[in-house]
Amino acid sequence: MESHVDREKVLYEILDDYSEQLNVRQVMDYAMLEDKFHELLTEEPLKRLESVSILLIDEYQDTNLLQEQIYFKLAGYVKENGGSISVVGDDDQSLYRFRGATISLFTNYVDRISKKLDIDVKTIFLQENYRSTQSIINFTNDFIALDDKYQESRVINKPKIDSTKNTVEGLPVIGMFRNNLEELSTDLTNLLYDLKVGNNFEITREGIKYDISTKNTNPSIALLTNSPKEISAFNKKRLPFYIRESLSYKDENIAVFNPRGQSIETTDIVSLICGLILLSIDPQEETESKLDNLPPHTKNTLKMWRKYARGYLVQQDKQIEIYAHDVNIVELLQDIEKECSSLIEESTENAIYHDIITETITQTDNAINDNGILTIDQVFWHILVPIASGAIDIDDDLFDVSLDENINIMSIHQSKGLEFDVVIVDVGSDITDNSRYTAFKRFPRNGGVTHNIEDYLKDYSTVNYDYDDISGQDKAFNDLIRRYFVAYTRAKSILVLVGLNSMRYGYKGDFQNKIEIENVATGWSRDRVWHWDSLSNLLHI
């Protein structure tokens, strides 16, 4: 087993190499920009801030320690000018602990800024909900209050969400649970289709008839999951895959929008762009065959690109220009651009993938080219290999599309700040038992990776880490509760919880009569009490 010393050495080497690469390229990442700004604020007064009298900070619940120090520095200027400082946030919607956000900076904001700047703070609770029906408001109020331990992390005396005089009762919160993924995806696809096109969908339960519809033409719809990936790391098809496939068979005019659902390096448009680059700079695979120590996934992706591009050239009966030694990658991209138009027009997702890859290639070229020219080796190691390895992420800022027109599949994190007429929340379509491998997304057994990194790095930090003394496991529970609270509160008219019957009734095997599967999303508190036994609080369809 690798020792702690060995692991620390590897971590140091990674961080050192990362820092060196930034220095060589003369660029800064986001955290470095924040640190530099704080440094400028600390060194001497900034004339540009001497007249600032109003400071407004939104989403304060996602603040980290460095950002807090920046805000307090800015607040000092505002105080000097007799101005006002306002922070807005909701501690129940803090989702970014994995990138340093610390909820206690918000919940203890009054004390922290009072001690730092001797400022009197007035707290205003914005509790009226103008978005959801009464049924959804009641459901979310109930959910956020289930776990007694969680209440200790919330703002003191925080009131419940309240309705307005115009709030309608609406449908009960709905549950759809099936024996297997195939049954669930089929029935859920039918429901999505009926809701989208306005078909009548009526059911009767205990003598009461329910009309499952939004009364809206073309309602906005979102399926929220822990991960929108359509294929799992174990190459298994997941619920988002089946929803996309089933809806395309049912009605090709209904677009499924899930740009994070696929690995960007395996999409058609990225395969075409990168495959044509490959055939232009290395048509005989001479350079590619000499690449050492590449992971199998990266090698397979390069081969897949090459095969895709060759098939395209044969189908279109086209030739490409060959570059023997050096290449102007910008000119090559301009030539390739003409081949991408049909795929870009095919879907909004393809347009996003195209923009991400071309922007990545252009930025890399700008950072490393010599008089506009790259060597073949540079194109491989700095452009093609990183893309093929899956190192490129989807930037949510590129989602400049109308979400109302699609069936949107997204992670709960992506949905924050959005709202939809219909929200379907996946609470366990891939959970069949109480395995420890699924515990992190339903009922944490430890603090997880985020807590481990926090705990490891705190001794090396220059900031004060005595603000948060709860256990890693409790932090993980709190994170999970907040995540599902965000998911449930995205719904305006209809909220549906979906999953396997294992989530509703427990796991039934040959030797066990019933093993209940703890899941925060289905009403369990961390003391192992199931407050919604068999999800009796839902209207099951």
Secondary structure as UniProt FT lines:
FT   HELIX           4..25
FT   HELIX           30..43
FT   HELIX           47..49
FT   TURN            50..51
FT   STRAND          54..57
FT   HELIX           60..62
FT   HELIX           65..80
FT   TURN            81..82
FT   STRAND          84..87
FT   HELIX           91..93
FT   HELIX           97..99
FT   HELIX           104..107
FT   HELIX           109..117
FT   HELIX           134..145
FT   HELIX           148..151
FT   TURN            152..153
FT   TURN            156..157
FT   TURN            165..166
FT   STRAND          174..178
FT   HELIX           181..197
FT   STRAND          202..205
FT   TURN            206..207
FT   STRAND          208..211
FT   STRAND          221..225
FT   TURN            233..234
FT   HELIX           239..250
FT   TURN            252..253
FT   STRAND          256..257
FT   TURN            259..260
FT   HELIX           264..266
FT   HELIX           268..281
FT   TURN            283..284
FT   TURN            286..287
FT   HELIX           288..290
FT   HELIX           296..316
FT   STRAND          326..327
FT   HELIX           329..337
FT   TURN            338..340
FT   HELIX           341..346
FT   HELIX           348..368
FT   TURN            371..372
FT   STRAND          373..375
FT   HELIX           376..379
FT   HELIX           380..384
FT   HELIX           385..388
FT   TURN            389..390
FT   HELIX           396..398
FT   HELIX           403..405
FT   STRAND          407..411
FT   HELIX           412..415
FT   TURN            416..417
FT   STRAND          420..428
FT   TURN            429..430
FT   HELIX           436..441
FT   HELIX           448..457
FT   HELIX           458..460
FT   TURN            466..467
FT   HELIX           472..488
FT   TURN            489..490
FT   STRAND          491..500
FT   HELIX           501..505
FT   HELIX           520..522
FT   STRAND          524..525
FT   TURN            526..528
FT   STRAND          529..530
FT   TURN            531..532
FT   HELIX           533..535
FT   TURN            536..537
FT   STRAND          539..540
//
